[in-house]
Amino acid sequence: MNYKLLLILMVGLLVSSCVERNPIFKYNYNKDPKYTWGYAQFYGKYYADYGINNNVVTLSLFSDSLSINDK
């Protein structure tokens, strides 16, 4: 009897935690960011074994700092 009560309690707790959680604040991306530095990595045909026969280049861009405004 105790196991049935415990099982019902656990299932009830599990079902009650299934709530859609939406973020309170929506992040607005900067449409015109100011990048101050970055680097490129050239992999060439490194991924040819995975079916990617083109040369691969990655580009990473960064700003010098993050800032928070009053909004």
PDB file of N, CA, C, O and CB in Angstrom:
ATOM      1  N   MET A   1       0.824  -1.189   0.000  1.00  0.00           N
ATOM      2  CA  MET A   1       0.000   0.000   0.000  1.00  0.00           C
ATOM      3  C   MET A   1       0.871   1.258   0.000  1.00  0.00           C
ATOM      4  O   MET A   1       0.566   2.234  -0.686  1.00  0.00           O
ATOM      5  CB  MET A   1      -0.939  -0.005   1.208  1.00  0.00           C
ATOM      6  N   ASN A   2       1.943   1.226   0.766  1.00  0.00           N
ATOM      7  CA  ASN A   2       2.821   2.395   0.834  1.00  0.00           C
ATOM      8  C   ASN A   2       3.504   2.649  -0.497  1.00  0.00           C
ATOM      9  O   ASN A   2       3.750   3.797  -0.868  1.00  0.00           O
ATOM     10  CB  ASN A   2       3.868   2.213   1.927  1.00  0.00           C
ATOM     11  N   TYR A   3       3.812   1.564  -1.222  1.00  0.00           N
ATOM     12  CA  TYR A   3       4.461   1.729  -2.520  1.00  0.00           C
ATOM     13  C   TYR A   3       3.521   2.379  -3.519  1.00  0.00           C
ATOM     14  O   TYR A   3       3.957   3.188  -4.338  1.00  0.00           O
ATOM     15  CB  TYR A   3       4.942   0.381  -3.054  1.00  0.00           C
ATOM     16  N   LYS A   4       2.243   2.042  -3.467  1.00  0.00           N
ATOM     17  CA  LYS A   4       1.274   2.645  -4.379  1.00  0.00           C
ATOM     18  C   LYS A   4       1.120   4.131  -4.092  1.00  0.00           C
ATOM     19  O   LYS A   4       1.064   4.942  -5.016  1.00  0.00           O
ATOM     20  CB  LYS A   4      -0.084   1.940  -4.267  1.00  0.00           C
ATOM     21  N   LEU A   5       1.053   4.484  -2.835  1.00  0.00           N
ATOM     22  CA  LEU A   5       0.944   5.889  -2.456  1.00  0.00           C
ATOM     23  C   LEU A   5       2.190   6.663  -2.866  1.00  0.00           C
ATOM     24  O   LEU A   5       2.096   7.785  -3.362  1.00  0.00           O
ATOM     25  CB  LEU A   5       0.717   6.019  -0.950  1.00  0.00           C
ATOM     26  N   LEU A   6       3.351   6.060  -2.659  1.00  0.00           N
ATOM     27  CA  LEU A   6       4.604   6.701  -3.054  1.00  0.00           C
ATOM     28  C   LEU A   6       4.684   6.845  -4.569  1.00  0.00           C
ATOM     29  O   LEU A   6       5.143   7.872  -5.071  1.00  0.00           O
ATOM     30  CB  LEU A   6       5.805   5.899  -2.534  1.00  0.00           C
ATOM     31  N   LEU A   7       4.244   5.830  -5.299  1.00  0.00           N
ATOM     32  CA  LEU A   7       4.256   5.885  -6.759  1.00  0.00           C
ATOM     33  C   LEU A   7       3.314   6.963  -7.266  1.00  0.00           C
ATOM     34  O   LEU A   7       3.668   7.710  -8.178  1.00  0.00           O
ATOM     35  CB  LEU A   7       3.872   4.529  -7.352  1.00  0.00           C
ATOM     36  N   ILE A   8       2.131   7.057  -6.697  1.00  0.00           N
ATOM     37  CA  ILE A   8       1.180   8.100  -7.100  1.00  0.00           C
ATOM     38  C   ILE A   8       1.748   9.478  -6.792  1.00  0.00           C
ATOM     39  O   ILE A   8       1.618  10.394  -7.604  1.00  0.00           O
ATOM     40  CB  ILE A   8      -0.179   7.910  -6.386  1.00  0.00           C
ATOM     41  N   LEU A   9       2.360   9.634  -5.659  1.00  0.00           N
ATOM     42  CA  LEU A   9       2.972  10.913  -5.288  1.00  0.00           C
ATOM     43  C   LEU A   9       4.101  11.278  -6.246  1.00  0.00           C
ATOM     44  O   LEU A   9       4.199  12.429  -6.671  1.00  0.00           O
ATOM     45  CB  LEU A   9       3.502  10.855  -3.848  1.00  0.00           C
ATOM     46  N   MET A  10       4.949  10.321  -6.589  1.00  0.00           N
ATOM     47  CA  MET A  10       6.067  10.588  -7.501  1.00  0.00           C
ATOM     48  C   MET A  10       5.562  10.927  -8.895  1.00  0.00           C
ATOM     49  O   MET A  10       6.077  11.850  -9.527  1.00  0.00           O
ATOM     50  CB  MET A  10       7.013   9.380  -7.565  1.00  0.00           C
ATOM     51  N   VAL A  11       4.566  10.201  -9.387  1.00  0.00           N
ATOM     52  CA  VAL A  11       4.015  10.497 -10.713  1.00  0.00           C
ATOM     53  C   VAL A  11       3.350  11.870 -10.709  1.00  0.00           C
ATOM     54  O   VAL A  11       3.486  12.626 -11.671  1.00  0.00           O
ATOM     55  CB  VAL A  11       3.001   9.408 -11.143  1.00  0.00           C
ATOM     56  N   GLY A  12       2.639  12.196  -9.648  1.00  0.00           N
ATOM     57  CA  GLY A  12       2.024  13.515  -9.544  1.00  0.00           C
ATOM     58  C   GLY A  12       3.055  14.626  -9.533  1.00  0.00           C
ATOM     59  O   GLY A  12       2.869  15.659 -10.175  1.00  0.00           O
ATOM     60  N   LEU A  13       4.128  14.419  -8.812  1.00  0.00           N
ATOM     61  CA  LEU A  13       5.209  15.408  -8.768  1.00  0.00           C
ATOM     62  C   LEU A  13       5.876  15.552 -10.129  1.00  0.00           C
ATOM     63  O   LEU A  13       6.199  16.658 -10.562  1.00  0.00           O
ATOM     64  CB  LEU A  13       6.251  15.017  -7.714  1.00  0.00           C
ATOM     65  N   LEU A  14       6.077  14.430 -10.793  1.00  0.00           N
ATOM     66  CA  LEU A  14       6.707  14.454 -12.113  1.00  0.00           C
ATOM     67  C   LEU A  14       5.834  15.168 -13.131  1.00  0.00           C
ATOM     68  O   LEU A  14       6.335  15.956 -13.934  1.00  0.00           O
ATOM     69  CB  LEU A  14       7.003  13.036 -12.588  1.00  0.00           C
ATOM     70  N   VAL A  15       4.538  14.901 -13.108  1.00  0.00           N
ATOM     71  CA  VAL A  15       3.621  15.537 -14.054  1.00  0.00           C
ATOM     72  C   VAL A  15       3.487  17.025 -13.758  1.00  0.00           C
ATOM     73  O   VAL A  15       3.369  17.829 -14.683  1.00  0.00           O
ATOM     74  CB  VAL A  15       2.242  14.862 -14.005  1.00  0.00           C
ATOM     75  N   SER A  16       3.504  17.400 -12.489  1.00  0.00           N
ATOM     76  CA  SER A  16       3.364  18.819 -12.150  1.00  0.00           C
ATOM     77  C   SER A  16       4.585  19.631 -12.568  1.00  0.00           C
ATOM     78  O   SER A  16       4.492  20.850 -12.712  1.00  0.00           O
ATOM     79  CB  SER A  16       3.130  18.978 -10.655  1.00  0.00           C
ATOM     80  N   SER A  17       5.716  18.981 -12.762  1.00  0.00           N
ATOM     81  CA  SER A  17       6.915  19.713 -13.176  1.00  0.00           C
ATOM     82  C   SER A  17       6.989  19.888 -14.686  1.00  0.00           C
ATOM     83  O   SER A  17       7.909  20.539 -15.181  1.00  0.00           O
ATOM     84  CB  SER A  17       8.158  18.998 -12.685  1.00  0.00           C
ATOM     85  N   CYS A  18       6.055  19.328 -15.421  1.00  0.00           N
ATOM     86  CA  CYS A  18       6.034  19.449 -16.885  1.00  0.00           C
ATOM     87  C   CYS A  18       5.334  20.738 -17.282  1.00  0.00           C
ATOM     88  O   CYS A  18       4.213  20.709 -17.789  1.00  0.00           O
ATOM     89  CB  CYS A  18       5.327  18.228 -17.535  1.00  0.00           C
ATOM     90  N   VAL A  19       5.976  21.844 -17.058  1.00  0.00           N
ATOM     91  CA  VAL A  19       5.425  23.157 -17.366  1.00  0.00           C
ATOM     92  C   VAL A  19       6.324  23.807 -18.397  1.00  0.00           C
ATOM     93  O   VAL A  19       7.549  23.743 -18.296  1.00  0.00           O
ATOM     94  CB  VAL A  19       5.300  24.044 -16.086  1.00  0.00           C
ATOM     95  N   GLU A  20       5.710  24.434 -19.392  1.00  0.00           N
ATOM     96  CA  GLU A  20       6.507  25.131 -20.399  1.00  0.00           C
ATOM     97  C   GLU A  20       7.119  26.362 -19.754  1.00  0.00           C
ATOM     98  O   GLU A  20       6.417  27.198 -19.186  1.00  0.00           O
ATOM     99  CB  GLU A  20       5.646  25.521 -21.642  1.00  0.00           C
ATOM    100  N   ARG A  21       8.421  26.460 -19.851  1.00  0.00           N
ATOM    101  CA  ARG A  21       9.126  27.574 -19.228  1.00  0.00           C
ATOM    102  C   ARG A  21       9.664  28.492 -20.315  1.00  0.00           C
ATOM    103  O   ARG A  21      10.586  28.130 -21.046  1.00  0.00           O
ATOM    104  CB  ARG A  21      10.273  27.070 -18.314  1.00  0.00           C
ATOM    105  N   ASN A  22       9.086  29.669 -20.415  1.00  0.00           N
ATOM    106  CA  ASN A  22       9.534  30.671 -21.369  1.00  0.00           C
ATOM    107  C   ASN A  22      10.426  31.660 -20.648  1.00  0.00           C
ATOM    108  O   ASN A  22      10.167  32.008 -19.496  1.00  0.00           O
ATOM    109  CB  ASN A  22       8.334  31.389 -22.038  1.00  0.00           C
ATOM    110  N   PRO A  23      11.473  32.117 -21.314  1.00  0.00           N
ATOM    111  CA  PRO A  23      12.340  33.105 -20.662  1.00  0.00           C
ATOM    112  C   PRO A  23      11.574  34.405 -20.394  1.00  0.00           C
ATOM    113  O   PRO A  23      10.709  34.803 -21.173  1.00  0.00           O
ATOM    114  CB  PRO A  23      13.585  33.390 -21.535  1.00  0.00           C
ATOM    115  N   ILE A  24      11.902  35.041 -19.303  1.00  0.00           N
ATOM    116  CA  ILE A  24      11.227  36.287 -18.935  1.00  0.00           C
ATOM    117  C   ILE A  24      11.609  37.398 -19.901  1.00  0.00           C
ATOM    118  O   ILE A  24      10.749  38.152 -20.356  1.00  0.00           O
ATOM    119  CB  ILE A  24      11.577  36.693 -17.489  1.00  0.00           C
ATOM    120  N   PHE A  25      12.888  37.501 -20.212  1.00  0.00           N
ATOM    121  CA  PHE A  25      13.367  38.555 -21.089  1.00  0.00           C
ATOM    122  C   PHE A  25      13.809  37.941 -22.417  1.00  0.00           C
ATOM    123  O   PHE A  25      14.492  36.917 -22.437  1.00  0.00           O
ATOM    124  CB  PHE A  25      14.529  39.341 -20.428  1.00  0.00           C
ATOM    125  N   LYS A  26      13.422  38.561 -23.505  1.00  0.00           N
ATOM    126  CA  LYS A  26      13.861  38.109 -24.819  1.00  0.00           C
ATOM    127  C   LYS A  26      15.129  38.873 -25.177  1.00  0.00           C
ATOM    128  O   LYS A  26      15.169  40.101 -25.101  1.00  0.00           O
ATOM    129  CB  LYS A  26      12.745  38.318 -25.901  1.00  0.00           C
ATOM    130  N   TYR A  27      16.165  38.131 -25.568  1.00  0.00           N
ATOM    131  CA  TYR A  27      17.441  38.763 -25.915  1.00  0.00           C
ATOM    132  C   TYR A  27      17.333  39.355 -27.309  1.00  0.00           C
ATOM    133  O   TYR A  27      16.952  38.656 -28.249  1.00  0.00           O
ATOM    134  CB  TYR A  27      18.619  37.743 -25.838  1.00  0.00           C
ATOM    135  N   ASN A  28      17.658  40.618 -27.456  1.00  0.00           N
ATOM    136  CA  ASN A  28      17.669  41.285 -28.756  1.00  0.00           C
ATOM    137  C   ASN A  28      19.104  41.349 -29.249  1.00  0.00           C
ATOM    138  O   ASN A  28      19.969  41.954 -28.615  1.00  0.00           O
ATOM    139  CB  ASN A  28      17.043  42.714 -28.669  1.00  0.00           C
ATOM    140  N   TYR A  29      19.343  40.721 -30.384  1.00  0.00           N
ATOM    141  CA  TYR A  29      20.680  40.711 -30.951  1.00  0.00           C
ATOM    142  C   TYR A  29      20.998  42.045 -31.589  1.00  0.00           C
ATOM    143  O   TYR A  29      20.129  42.686 -32.181  1.00  0.00           O
ATOM    144  CB  TYR A  29      20.824  39.592 -31.971  1.00  0.00           C
ATOM    145  N   ASN A  30      22.246  42.460 -31.466  1.00  0.00           N
ATOM    146  CA  ASN A  30      22.703  43.693 -32.085  1.00  0.00           C
ATOM    147  C   ASN A  30      22.760  43.497 -33.589  1.00  0.00           C
ATOM    148  O   ASN A  30      23.435  42.587 -34.071  1.00  0.00           O
ATOM    149  CB  ASN A  30      24.082  44.120 -31.530  1.00  0.00           C
ATOM    150  N   LYS A  31      22.059  44.342 -34.336  1.00  0.00           N
ATOM    151  CA  LYS A  31      21.995  44.183 -35.793  1.00  0.00           C
ATOM    152  C   LYS A  31      23.236  44.717 -36.497  1.00  0.00           C
ATOM    153  O   LYS A  31      23.505  44.341 -37.638  1.00  0.00           O
ATOM    154  CB  LYS A  31      20.769  44.886 -36.335  1.00  0.00           C
ATOM    155  N   ASP A  32      23.988  45.576 -35.841  1.00  0.00           N
ATOM    156  CA  ASP A  32      25.207  46.128 -36.432  1.00  0.00           C
ATOM    157  C   ASP A  32      26.332  46.090 -35.396  1.00  0.00           C
ATOM    158  O   ASP A  32      26.704  47.135 -34.862  1.00  0.00           O
ATOM    159  CB  ASP A  32      24.971  47.584 -36.940  1.00  0.00           C
ATOM    160  N   PRO A  33      26.879  44.908 -35.103  1.00  0.00           N
ATOM    161  CA  PRO A  33      27.908  44.828 -34.063  1.00  0.00           C
ATOM    162  C   PRO A  33      29.235  45.428 -34.524  1.00  0.00           C
ATOM    163  O   PRO A  33      29.546  45.456 -35.714  1.00  0.00           O
ATOM    164  CB  PRO A  33      28.117  43.379 -33.646  1.00  0.00           C
ATOM    165  N   LYS A  34      29.988  45.894 -33.572  1.00  0.00           N
ATOM    166  CA  LYS A  34      31.315  46.457 -33.846  1.00  0.00           C
ATOM    167  C   LYS A  34      32.362  45.441 -33.389  1.00  0.00           C
ATOM    168  O   LYS A  34      32.629  45.315 -32.194  1.00  0.00           O
ATOM    169  CB  LYS A  34      31.515  47.845 -33.121  1.00  0.00           C
ATOM    170  N   TYR A  35      32.942  44.731 -34.327  1.00  0.00           N
ATOM    171  CA  TYR A  35      33.966  43.739 -33.997  1.00  0.00           C
ATOM    172  C   TYR A  35      35.319  44.420 -33.949  1.00  0.00           C
ATOM    173  O   TYR A  35      35.651  45.229 -34.815  1.00  0.00           O
ATOM    174  CB  TYR A  35      33.974  42.578 -35.025  1.00  0.00           C
ATOM    175  N   THR A  36      36.097  44.086 -32.931  1.00  0.00           N
ATOM    176  CA  THR A  36      37.397  44.741 -32.779  1.00  0.00           C
ATOM    177  C   THR A  36      38.555  43.805 -33.098  1.00  0.00           C
ATOM    178  O   THR A  36      39.655  44.270 -33.399  1.00  0.00           O
ATOM    179  CB  THR A  36      37.548  45.274 -31.370  1.00  0.00           C
ATOM    180  N   TRP A  37      38.329  42.495 -33.039  1.00  0.00           N
ATOM    181  CA  TRP A  37      39.400  41.574 -33.390  1.00  0.00           C
ATOM    182  C   TRP A  37      38.805  40.219 -33.736  1.00  0.00           C
ATOM    183  O   TRP A  37      37.636  39.943 -33.467  1.00  0.00           O
ATOM    184  CB  TRP A  37      40.421  41.446 -32.237  1.00  0.00           C
ATOM    185  N   GLY A  38      39.625  39.396 -34.327  1.00  0.00           N
ATOM    186  CA  GLY A  38      39.164  38.071 -34.708  1.00  0.00           C
ATOM    187  C   GLY A  38      40.311  37.259 -35.286  1.00  0.00           C
ATOM    188  O   GLY A  38      41.440  37.736 -35.398  1.00  0.00           O
ATOM    189  N   TYR A  39      39.996  36.020 -35.650  1.00  0.00           N
ATOM    190  CA  TYR A  39      41.006  35.183 -36.286  1.00  0.00           C
ATOM    191  C   TYR A  39      40.323  34.173 -37.201  1.00  0.00           C
ATOM    192  O   TYR A  39      39.151  33.840 -37.027  1.00  0.00           O
ATOM    193  CB  TYR A  39      41.876  34.462 -35.224  1.00  0.00           C
ATOM    194  N   ALA A  40      41.074  33.703 -38.164  1.00  0.00           N
ATOM    195  CA  ALA A  40      40.588  32.699 -39.109  1.00  0.00           C
ATOM    196  C   ALA A  40      41.440  31.441 -38.972  1.00  0.00           C
ATOM    197  O   ALA A  40      42.652  31.515 -38.768  1.00  0.00           O
ATOM    198  CB  ALA A  40      40.623  33.239 -40.576  1.00  0.00           C
ATOM    199  N   GLN A  41      40.790  30.294 -39.087  1.00  0.00           N
ATOM    200  CA  GLN A  41      41.495  29.016 -39.056  1.00  0.00           C
ATOM    201  C   GLN A  41      41.223  28.291 -40.373  1.00  0.00           C
ATOM    202  O   GLN A  41      40.070  28.120 -40.769  1.00  0.00           O
ATOM    203  CB  GLN A  41      41.050  28.146 -37.826  1.00  0.00           C
ATOM    204  N   PHE A  42      42.276  27.874 -41.035  1.00  0.00           N
ATOM    205  CA  PHE A  42      42.156  27.172 -42.306  1.00  0.00           C
ATOM    206  C   PHE A  42      42.428  25.691 -42.075  1.00  0.00           C
ATOM    207  O   PHE A  42      43.514  25.311 -41.639  1.00  0.00           O
ATOM    208  CB  PHE A  42      43.131  27.758 -43.368  1.00  0.00           C
ATOM    209  N   TYR A  43      41.429  24.857 -42.373  1.00  0.00           N
ATOM    210  CA  TYR A  43      41.562  23.423 -42.174  1.00  0.00           C
ATOM    211  C   TYR A  43      41.841  22.681 -43.485  1.00  0.00           C
ATOM    212  O   TYR A  43      42.208  21.506 -43.459  1.00  0.00           O
ATOM    213  CB  TYR A  43      40.305  22.876 -41.528  1.00  0.00           C
ATOM    214  N   GLY A  44      41.675  23.342 -44.613  1.00  0.00           N
ATOM    215  CA  GLY A  44      41.912  22.680 -45.895  1.00  0.00           C
ATOM    216  C   GLY A  44      40.944  21.535 -46.096  1.00  0.00           C
ATOM    217  O   GLY A  44      39.751  21.684 -45.830  1.00  0.00           O
ATOM    218  N   LYS A  45      41.424  20.411 -46.553  1.00  0.00           N
ATOM    219  CA  LYS A  45      40.580  19.238 -46.777  1.00  0.00           C
ATOM    220  C   LYS A  45      40.634  18.273 -45.593  1.00  0.00           C
ATOM    221  O   LYS A  45      40.598  17.056 -45.776  1.00  0.00           O
ATOM    222  CB  LYS A  45      41.007  18.518 -48.057  1.00  0.00           C
ATOM    223  N   TYR A  46      40.720  18.809 -44.408  1.00  0.00           N
ATOM    224  CA  TYR A  46      40.826  18.010 -43.190  1.00  0.00           C
ATOM    225  C   TYR A  46      39.612  17.102 -42.997  1.00  0.00           C
ATOM    226  O   TYR A  46      39.740  15.998 -42.468  1.00  0.00           O
ATOM    227  CB  TYR A  46      40.986  18.921 -41.981  1.00  0.00           C
ATOM    228  N   TYR A  47      38.441  17.561 -43.423  1.00  0.00           N
ATOM    229  CA  TYR A  47      37.209  16.805 -43.219  1.00  0.00           C
ATOM    230  C   TYR A  47      36.826  15.967 -44.437  1.00  0.00           C
ATOM    231  O   TYR A  47      35.662  15.589 -44.570  1.00  0.00           O
ATOM    232  CB  TYR A  47      36.080  17.750 -42.876  1.00  0.00           C
ATOM    233  N   ALA A  48      37.751  15.673 -45.312  1.00  0.00           N
ATOM    234  CA  ALA A  48      37.461  14.863 -46.500  1.00  0.00           C
ATOM    235  C   ALA A  48      37.007  13.452 -46.132  1.00  0.00           C
ATOM    236  O   ALA A  48      36.226  12.849 -46.868  1.00  0.00           O
ATOM    237  CB  ALA A  48      38.693  14.790 -47.397  1.00  0.00           C
ATOM    238  N   ASP A  49      37.474  12.923 -45.022  1.00  0.00           N
ATOM    239  CA  ASP A  49      37.037  11.592 -44.580  1.00  0.00           C
ATOM    240  C   ASP A  49      35.561  11.558 -44.195  1.00  0.00           C
ATOM    241  O   ASP A  49      34.954  10.488 -44.151  1.00  0.00           O
ATOM    242  CB  ASP A  49      37.875  11.136 -43.402  1.00  0.00           C
ATOM    243  N   TYR A  50      34.975  12.742 -43.913  1.00  0.00           N
ATOM    244  CA  TYR A  50      33.579  12.829 -43.517  1.00  0.00           C
ATOM    245  C   TYR A  50      32.678  13.254 -44.679  1.00  0.00           C
ATOM    246  O   TYR A  50      31.516  13.598 -44.463  1.00  0.00           O
ATOM    247  CB  TYR A  50      33.431  13.803 -42.364  1.00  0.00           C
ATOM    248  N   GLY A  51      33.194  13.234 -45.890  1.00  0.00           N
ATOM    249  CA  GLY A  51      32.405  13.573 -47.072  1.00  0.00           C
ATOM    250  C   GLY A  51      32.385  15.053 -47.410  1.00  0.00           C
ATOM    251  O   GLY A  51      31.624  15.467 -48.285  1.00  0.00           O
ATOM    252  N   ILE A  52      33.195  15.858 -46.745  1.00  0.00           N
ATOM    253  CA  ILE A  52      33.275  17.290 -47.055  1.00  0.00           C
ATOM    254  C   ILE A  52      34.555  17.488 -47.851  1.00  0.00           C
ATOM    255  O   ILE A  52      35.643  17.551 -47.280  1.00  0.00           O
ATOM    256  CB  ILE A  52      33.257  18.191 -45.743  1.00  0.00           C
ATOM    257  N   ASN A  53      34.425  17.586 -49.168  1.00  0.00           N
ATOM    258  CA  ASN A  53      35.603  17.653 -50.030  1.00  0.00           C
ATOM    259  C   ASN A  53      36.082  19.076 -50.281  1.00  0.00           C
ATOM    260  O   ASN A  53      37.120  19.266 -50.913  1.00  0.00           O
ATOM    261  CB  ASN A  53      35.308  16.988 -51.342  1.00  0.00           C
ATOM    262  N   ASN A  54      35.356  20.076 -49.805  1.00  0.00           N
ATOM    263  CA  ASN A  54      35.770  21.465 -49.973  1.00  0.00           C
ATOM    264  C   ASN A  54      36.739  21.867 -48.866  1.00  0.00           C
ATOM    265  O   ASN A  54      36.804  21.222 -47.820  1.00  0.00           O
ATOM    266  CB  ASN A  54      34.546  22.400 -49.980  1.00  0.00           C
ATOM    267  N   ASN A  55      37.476  22.921 -49.105  1.00  0.00           N
ATOM    268  CA  ASN A  55      38.328  23.478 -48.056  1.00  0.00           C
ATOM    269  C   ASN A  55      37.448  24.094 -46.975  1.00  0.00           C
ATOM    270  O   ASN A  55      36.384  24.637 -47.272  1.00  0.00           O
ATOM    271  CB  ASN A  55      39.314  24.536 -48.636  1.00  0.00           C
ATOM    272  N   VAL A  56      37.884  24.012 -45.735  1.00  0.00           N
ATOM    273  CA  VAL A  56      37.104  24.526 -44.612  1.00  0.00           C
ATOM    274  C   VAL A  56      37.880  25.653 -43.951  1.00  0.00           C
ATOM    275  O   VAL A  56      39.053  25.500 -43.611  1.00  0.00           O
ATOM    276  CB  VAL A  56      36.781  23.400 -43.587  1.00  0.00           C
ATOM    277  N   VAL A  57      37.207  26.794 -43.773  1.00  0.00           N
ATOM    278  CA  VAL A  57      37.776  27.952 -43.092  1.00  0.00           C
ATOM    279  C   VAL A  57      36.775  28.385 -42.026  1.00  0.00           C
ATOM    280  O   VAL A  57      35.591  28.542 -42.321  1.00  0.00           O
ATOM    281  CB  VAL A  57      38.093  29.127 -44.101  1.00  0.00           C
ATOM    282  N   THR A  58      37.231  28.577 -40.805  1.00  0.00           N
ATOM    283  CA  THR A  58      36.364  29.136 -39.766  1.00  0.00           C
ATOM    284  C   THR A  58      36.832  30.549 -39.456  1.00  0.00           C
ATOM    285  O   THR A  58      38.029  30.838 -39.457  1.00  0.00           O
ATOM    286  CB  THR A  58      36.372  28.249 -38.477  1.00  0.00           C
ATOM    287  N   LEU A  59      35.877  31.413 -39.194  1.00  0.00           N
ATOM    288  CA  LEU A  59      36.165  32.807 -38.877  1.00  0.00           C
ATOM    289  C   LEU A  59      35.508  33.123 -37.543  1.00  0.00           C
ATOM    290  O   LEU A  59      34.297  32.957 -37.396  1.00  0.00           O
ATOM    291  CB  LEU A  59      35.660  33.773 -40.004  1.00  0.00           C
ATOM    292  N   SER A  60      36.285  33.571 -36.578  1.00  0.00           N
ATOM    293  CA  SER A  60      35.772  33.936 -35.263  1.00  0.00           C
ATOM    294  C   SER A  60      36.000  35.427 -35.060  1.00  0.00           C
ATOM    295  O   SER A  60      37.128  35.910 -35.169  1.00  0.00           O
ATOM    296  CB  SER A  60      36.457  33.101 -34.132  1.00  0.00           C
ATOM    297  N   LEU A  61      34.930  36.152 -34.764  1.00  0.00           N
ATOM    298  CA  LEU A  61      34.997  37.598 -34.563  1.00  0.00           C
ATOM    299  C   LEU A  61      34.592  37.920 -33.133  1.00  0.00           C
ATOM    300  O   LEU A  61      33.694  37.286 -32.579  1.00  0.00           O
ATOM    301  CB  LEU A  61      34.088  38.347 -35.574  1.00  0.00           C
ATOM    302  N   PHE A  62      35.256  38.907 -32.536  1.00  0.00           N
ATOM    303  CA  PHE A  62      35.012  39.270 -31.151  1.00  0.00           C
ATOM    304  C   PHE A  62      34.963  40.780 -31.001  1.00  0.00           C
ATOM    305  O   PHE A  62      35.541  41.519 -31.798  1.00  0.00           O
ATOM    306  CB  PHE A  62      36.086  38.678 -30.240  1.00  0.00           C
ATOM    307  N   SER A  63      34.259  41.226 -29.959  1.00  0.00           N
ATOM    308  CA  SER A  63      34.328  42.632 -29.573  1.00  0.00           C
ATOM    309  C   SER A  63      35.231  42.722 -28.350  1.00  0.00           C
ATOM    310  O   SER A  63      35.551  41.702 -27.739  1.00  0.00           O
ATOM    311  CB  SER A  63      32.899  43.228 -29.281  1.00  0.00           C
ATOM    312  N   ASP A  64      35.635  43.913 -27.996  1.00  0.00           N
ATOM    313  CA  ASP A  64      36.581  44.029 -26.894  1.00  0.00           C
ATOM    314  C   ASP A  64      35.918  43.907 -25.531  1.00  0.00           C
ATOM    315  O   ASP A  64      36.609  43.669 -24.541  1.00  0.00           O
ATOM    316  CB  ASP A  64      37.306  45.338 -26.983  1.00  0.00           C
ATOM    317  N   SER A  65      34.586  44.063 -25.446  1.00  0.00           N
ATOM    318  CA  SER A  65      33.939  43.909 -24.146  1.00  0.00           C
ATOM    319  C   SER A  65      32.425  43.803 -24.325  1.00  0.00           C
ATOM    320  O   SER A  65      31.865  44.188 -25.352  1.00  0.00           O
ATOM    321  CB  SER A  65      34.293  45.092 -23.214  1.00  0.00           C
ATOM    322  N   LEU A  66      31.797  43.273 -23.301  1.00  0.00           N
ATOM    323  CA  LEU A  66      30.340  43.273 -23.227  1.00  0.00           C
ATOM    324  C   LEU A  66      29.905  44.409 -22.327  1.00  0.00           C
ATOM    325  O   LEU A  66      30.615  44.770 -21.389  1.00  0.00           O
ATOM    326  CB  LEU A  66      29.797  41.914 -22.708  1.00  0.00           C
ATOM    327  N   SER A  67      28.763  44.965 -22.602  1.00  0.00           N
ATOM    328  CA  SER A  67      28.268  46.043 -21.750  1.00  0.00           C
ATOM    329  C   SER A  67      26.773  45.850 -21.490  1.00  0.00           C
ATOM    330  O   SER A  67      26.060  45.257 -22.299  1.00  0.00           O
ATOM    331  CB  SER A  67      28.536  47.425 -22.400  1.00  0.00           C
ATOM    332  N   ILE A  68      26.328  46.349 -20.379  1.00  0.00           N
ATOM    333  CA  ILE A  68      24.924  46.262 -19.994  1.00  0.00           C
ATOM    334  C   ILE A  68      24.412  47.687 -19.834  1.00  0.00           C
ATOM    335  O   ILE A  68      25.031  48.519 -19.172  1.00  0.00           O
ATOM    336  CB  ILE A  68      24.732  45.428 -18.671  1.00  0.00           C
ATOM    337  N   ASN A  69      23.259  47.946 -20.462  1.00  0.00           N
ATOM    338  CA  ASN A  69      22.672  49.276 -20.303  1.00  0.00           C
ATOM    339  C   ASN A  69      21.477  49.195 -19.354  1.00  0.00           C
ATOM    340  O   ASN A  69      21.188  48.120 -18.829  1.00  0.00           O
ATOM    341  CB  ASN A  69      22.243  49.861 -21.679  1.00  0.00           C
ATOM    342  N   ASP A  70      20.786  50.292 -19.126  1.00  0.00           N
ATOM    343  CA  ASP A  70      19.703  50.305 -18.147  1.00  0.00           C
ATOM    344  C   ASP A  70      18.424  49.660 -18.660  1.00  0.00           C
ATOM    345  O   ASP A  70      17.478  49.499 -17.889  1.00  0.00           O
ATOM    346  CB  ASP A  70      19.415  51.715 -17.728  1.00  0.00           C
ATOM    347  N   LYS A  71      18.360  49.289 -19.927  1.00  0.00           N
ATOM    348  CA  LYS A  71      17.153  48.663 -20.474  1.00  0.00           C
ATOM    349  C   LYS A  71      17.257  47.177 -20.345  1.00  0.00           C
ATOM    350  O   LYS A  71      16.343  46.456 -20.746  1.00  0.00           O
ATOM    351  CB  LYS A  71      16.930  49.054 -21.938  1.00  0.00           C
TER     352      LYS A  71
END
